[in-house]
């Protein structure tokens, strides 16, 4: 069994300034103010439309991210309706090929080794059961019934920028699941670095 931590990969090469200029170009059509665009007006324009709640303009740009996490987290991610998803399939992926399943280490038992050990033993039991079912001829889609929620999965998600704002507002909240925040909080921090203005008003709660 392999134990790893959750992480993400931003799949797109992001040019934040170019994104802002594109959004300004499309957004100014609404006001027929194209003649007011200047070399440095995009930031102010985009910030203003966000302040006004005119976020439909943000839907013209998208970002794709690969998230490696446990399946419980992906079940929450796919609740976001406006998005495209491609996820590792437990029906077709044969985790018995190497004999090792890969699981995501919980981020909330760092200071409680007793709870961590109970989790670890449960993961090892699941691995043994899966491999035994495969040995007895069960197909991957049959054997998956004993795989744990902590099973590592990869999901590629594409959201437009308006949906990313919605995602971060929900998933960076202190009310969100700790393993969701483990991914969402650093991802938001990265988006803030890469794309000016658009995510500045979303506060990461400590």
Long-range contacts (C-beta under 8 A, 24 or more apart in sequence): 1-100, 1-101, 1-102, 1-103, 1-123, 1-124, 1-127, 2-100, 2-101, 2-102, 2-103, 3-102, 3-103, 3-104, 3-105, 3-120, 3-123, 4-68, 4-102, 4-103, 4-104, 4-105, 4-152, 5-104, 5-105, 5-107, 6-67, 6-68, 6-69, 6-70, 6-73, 6-104, 6-107, 6-179, 6-182, 6-183, 7-67, 7-68, 7-183, 8-65, 8-66, 8-67, 8-68, 8-183, 8-186, 8-187, 9-65, 9-66, 9-68, 10-63, 10-64, 10-65, 10-190, 10-194, 11-64, 11-65, 11-66, 11-156, 12-62, 12-63, 12-64, 14-63, 14-194, 14-195, 16-194, 16-195, 16-196, 17-42, 17-196, 19-61, 19-161, 19-195, 19-198, 20-46, 20-195, 20-196, 20-197, 20-198, 22-60, 22-61, 23-57, 23-58, 23-60, 23-61, 23-161, 26-57, 26-60, 27-54, 27-57, 30-54, 30-57, 43-196, 43-197, 46-197, 46-198, 47-197, 47-200, 50-197, 50-198, 50-201, 55-162, 55-165, 56-162, 58-160, 58-161, 58-162, 58-165, 58-198, 59-160, 59-161, 59-162, 59-163, 60-160, 61-160, 61-161, 62-158, 62-159, 62-160, 62-161, 63-158, 63-159, 63-161, 63-164, 63-191, 63-195, 64-156, 64-157, 64-158, 65-156, 65-157, 65-158, 65-187, 66-154, 66-155, 66-156, 66-157, 67-154, 67-155, 67-157, 67-183, 67-187, 68-104, 68-152, 68-153, 68-154, 69-104, 69-152, 69-153, 69-155, 69-179, 69-182, 69-183, 70-103, 70-104, 70-149, 70-150, 70-151, 70-152, 70-153, 70-179, 71-149, 71-150, 71-151, 71-153, 72-149, 72-150, 72-177, 72-179, 73-177, 73-179, 73-180, 73-183, 74-153, 74-155, 76-171, 76-177, 76-180, 77-155, 77-157, 78-155, 80-159, 80-163, 80-166, 80-167, 82-159, 82-160, 82-162, 82-163, 83-157, 83-158, 83-159, 83-163, 84-157, 84-158, 85-155, 85-156, 85-157, 85-158, 86-155, 86-156, 87-153, 87-154, 87-155, 87-156, 88-153, 88-154, 88-155, 90-140, 90-141, 90-144, 90-147, 90-151, 90-153, 91-140, 91-141, 91-144, 92-140, 92-141, 93-140, 94-134, 94-140, 95-130, 95-140, 95-147, 96-130, 96-131, 96-134, 96-135, 96-140, 96-143, 99-131, 100-127, 101-126, 101-127, 101-130, 101-147, 101-151, 101-152, 102-151, 102-152, 103-148, 103-150, 103-151, 103-152, 104-150, 104-151, 104-152, 104-179, 106-150, 106-179, 107-178, 107-179, 107-182, 108-178, 108-179, 119-150, 122-148, 123-148, 123-150, 161-195, 161-198, 164-191, 164-199, 165-198, 165-199, 165-202, 168-199, 168-202, 169-202, 172-202, 172-204, 172-205, 173-205, 174-205
